[in-house]
Amino acid sequence: MAIDCGGGGIKASVLDGAGTMRAQPLRVPTPYPLPPELFVKTLLELGARLPPADRVTVGMPGMIRHGVVIATPHYVTRSGPRSRVDPALLAQWSGYDVRNALAVAFGLPTLVLNDAEVHGAGVVAGTGCELVLTLGTGLGSALFDGGVLAPHLELSHAPVRWGTTYDTYVGEPERRRLGDAFWSRRIRQVVDGLRPVFRWDRLYLGGGNSRLIRPEQLARMGDDVVVVPNSAGIVGGVRAWDLASV
């Protein structure tokens, strides 16, 4: 079972050993406020609507280290992305062993990674340096070297200009404000700025908004930049077990 948890919605499906979906993906809105117990309950209820599985892969936003939440940007807010942080939720989520909690709830081996990392597991070729950027509520990132997942970096919270983070600079609210044409130009500028930092062999642009990048801007990014389907966030659920060091 693969569960892709975002700021606005939570999607799930069941895959076979080759990573092919064997059940129609289900989606529910992400509930807010979202304490850890409600998060686990929501995923358990979603999973109950799917065929039985042997193990569970969960991708969620934020810094997840060995299944423990170091920080998660949306789930500590009062009413969702860009709303005020609730100090009580911040305390509940910080250091929360989400992998163990879900493993106990499902009664199955469970892997919990950053959502961009699971997304990347579904698309990387496994050779060279491969960077994955997911475009949705904000910006997600994952880096693979020779098919091995590197330690997660919260690139989205780094300042890009004028004290603005990447998350804010290219996230969904800015896309709506700017329109797809200007937003696509901004994505190209971000790609150009990150190129000398990572020197990737291949960059994958995924997430729900990647399909909105204008073709003329994508063409200017170069042949080493590829747009991939948002379904990779679920499809990567099987391969993530082989690429991640758990």
C-alpha positions, 0 to 999 in steps of 0.5 A: 500500500502506498499513501501520498500525503500532501498539504491539501489531500491524501491519496492511496493505492495498492501496488504489485511487486512491479509497482503497478497500481492494482486498485483505483487510487483513493483521495481524501482532503487533508483534515485540519487541524491535524494532530498525529493521532488524527493523521494515523486514523485518517490513513488507517480509514483510507487503507481500510477501503483498499485491498489487503497489502503486505507492507505500507509506504507513506510519503509526507511533507517535511523532514522525516529522519528514520521514520521520526518527524523532525519538522512538518510544515503543513500539519502543525498549522491551524487550518492548513498550508499558509495558516498560523502555526499551532504551538500545541501541534508543533510540540506534538509533531516534533520528534513523533515516531510516525513510522512506528505509530503507523506500523502498529496501526496497520500491523504491517512493516511500514516505511515513512519518507518525505513525499518527494523522496517516494515520488523520486523512487518512482522515476529515477533511473538509478545512475548518476546524480538525480535530483527530484523537485516536486511542485505543488502546495510548495516545493519538495526535493529529493536527491539520489546518487547512483540510485541511493537516496541521499540524506534529506535536505529541506531545500523548500525552506531556504531563502531564494530572494528578498527573504522569501523561501523556495516554498513561497516563491514557487508554491501554489499561491504564487502560481495562482497570483502570477498565472502559469506563464510568469510562474513557469518563467520563475520555475526556469529561474529556480532551475537555472539557479540550482544547476551549479549547486547540484550539477545533476545528471538528470532533474525530474520535475514532478508534483501536481503543478509540473504539468502546468509548466509552459513548453517554451520554458521547459525547452529552455531548461535543457534536455537534462530536465524532465517532467514526470507524472504526479502518480509517481508519488504512489508508484514509487511506494514499492521501489522506495524500499530498495532505494532508501536506507532504513 
